[in-house]
Amino acid sequence: MRQFLKFSLATVVGIFLFSLLSFLFLLAIVSTGSNEDKINKPHVLTLSLDEPIYDRTTESPFEIIDCIGLHDLIDQIAKARDSDNIKGIYLNVTFLQCGYASTREIRNALLDFKSTGKFVYAYSEGYTQKAYYLVSVADSVFLNPEGMMEFKGLQGKVSFPLDMLAKIGVEPQVIRHGKYKSAVEPFLRNDMSPANKEQTTAFIGSIWEAAINEIAESRGTTTDVLNGLADTMAIFMGDDALSGGLVDALVYKDEVQSLLRQKLGQAEDEEIRSIALSDWKNVKGNTPITTDYIAVIYAQGDIISGEGSEYQIGSGRISKAIRDARRDDKVKAIVLRMNSPGGDALASDVILREVELAKAEKPVIVSMGDLAASGGYYISCKADHIFAEPNTITGSIGVFGVLFNPEELLNNKIGIHFDQVVTNEHADFGDPTRALNEFEEAKILNVIEDIYADFIGHVAKGRGMEVAEVDSIGQGRVWSGSDALEIGLVDELGGIEDALAMAAERAEVDEYRILSLPLQKDPIREILDELMGSMETRALKSKVGPLYPYFEQLEQLQNMRGIQARMPFNVELN
């Protein structure tokens, strides 16, 4: 009976999903045709960019969270640049949910759009600092008269859970290599070490300098003036932004719409001919007529062993993507888009091997996004050419191991005790219920030292440097893209479009199409996986209730068990 019910339920779900997908497919066809028809007159492209921006997003119509793909966004801006019927871009953004390197890539795409003589207007009811960095590229920046604006400089902040772990009876056991390998500092102390403060001050200072240099150029001012405004927190309300020269006018949305009508030559009572990004994507662009491809392999998120998800760098999944691109004769070059704080050391090495094999057969170019640190740099270091943005966070060449000893929690807090017998002296090595002894710590340290030696050896070989030189700039230290260029960790400043141009040049192809890898799941599989994941999450939330956020934190700590090549801390710069 149970099997019958399961079969019946599966059949009903299958029919429902098939019907739903068929409807969405037909809807997409209809909407595509209508968009092609309605763009025959001059339009403005409206970019509302408050959703999260990732290097690549899933193409599933069932995506729970709306998000934007960075490369897709840049492509659509380029398509608008070349369209006779797009006269300008209207930017609407308050909270920009991506890093400074991604923001710069969007900014450069808008500069390229403007180079054709087309206009860019920006309006919002408020601007965060990062959002303003983007919209400062516009010909005119407008703010609501009652709007607010943030302009105060960058902060690098780290949380330290050491005392919290002590209260619940968990002792972190940390083994590391590297003067600057501060990923483990939150488990050793309650504040930043001098070395960590040194590196954090340096790289956020470099990122800030790059941002205000570009703002100053766009707004016709100087970095001294901008730093003065930030130091005194002079910019807060709309009037401050106007008097400080950061916006051009304080107006309401309907007034901006009137200006857009004027730009399009429309009467005041006409509806603005505006097309949203989601509709513009359905308007056909010029597709090269060629059988040559450049593979863009998206590697975003934590590096883990196994397959991983769209937002993780699973060693199995990414290795297969590189291998498939290498074996495909139509693929003439590979661009590896790296956006990762690092992660599992072994998984990083597995992927690096595929990079080496691919490089032996065709050009491999790395494009670093917001983060390409530690394991992310490990994977990248042997590419033919490495691009980074000035505000990319990279380096962090170092290794560490973290284990958690729960003896106090188990024995004294909740009263669970253990006893055992063993056949050999170290048969219980790796037992998660007890602390490491000195012998075991020494064993793990030896492994970490070996991995670090391999790490700097790979970097030295890939970058044409001496091992001692790599060690001197390694030790776990984090660098901005600008500083990484000066010390030889990257070859050139630029984004994914620059990487594609170099890949085409090295492969000696004039026209090419893009093959995006890894291939994404088919919609039905994605729906089923999403449903299963949601059910598991809901079940867990119902059991633990308000303690669920703490479970998420513990899960993150659990994922850091073992030997890691990872960024010192999660970086969120606003």
KAWO-V423052 format. One record per run of one state. SS is the DSSP state (helix for helix, strand for strand, loop for the rest). FROM is the first residue (numbers start at 1). TO is the last residue. If there is no record, write none. Layout:
ss-><SS/SS>
from-><FROM/FROM>
to-><TO/TO>
This chain:
ss-><loop/helix/loop/strand/loop/strand/loop/strand/helix/loop/strand/loop/strand/loop/helix/loop/strand/loop/helix/loop/strand/loop/helix/loop/strand/loop/helix/loop/helix/loop/helix/loop/strand/helix/loop/strand/loop/helix/loop/strand/helix/loop/strand/loop/strand/loop/strand/helix/loop/strand/loop/strand/helix/loop/strand/loop/helix/loop/strand/loop/strand/loop/strand/loop/helix/loop/helix/loop/helix/loop/strand/helix/loop/strand/loop/helix/loop/strand/loop/helix/loop/strand/loop>
from-><1/2/39/43/49/52/55/67/70/83/86/93/97/98/100/115/119/128/129/136/140/150/162/169/171/178/182/188/194/220/223/232/237/238/244/249/251/253/265/274/277/281/293/301/303/305/313/315/328/331/341/342/345/360/363/374/375/381/385/389/393/396/399/406/407/414/438/464/467/474/478/481/488/492/494/496/508/513/518/523/560/561/567>
to-><1/38/42/48/51/54/66/69/82/85/92/96/97/99/114/118/127/128/135/139/149/161/168/170/177/181/187/193/219/222/231/236/237/243/248/250/252/264/273/276/280/292/300/302/304/312/314/327/330/340/341/344/359/362/373/374/380/384/388/392/395/398/405/406/413/437/463/466/473/477/480/487/491/493/495/507/512/517/522/559/560/566/574>
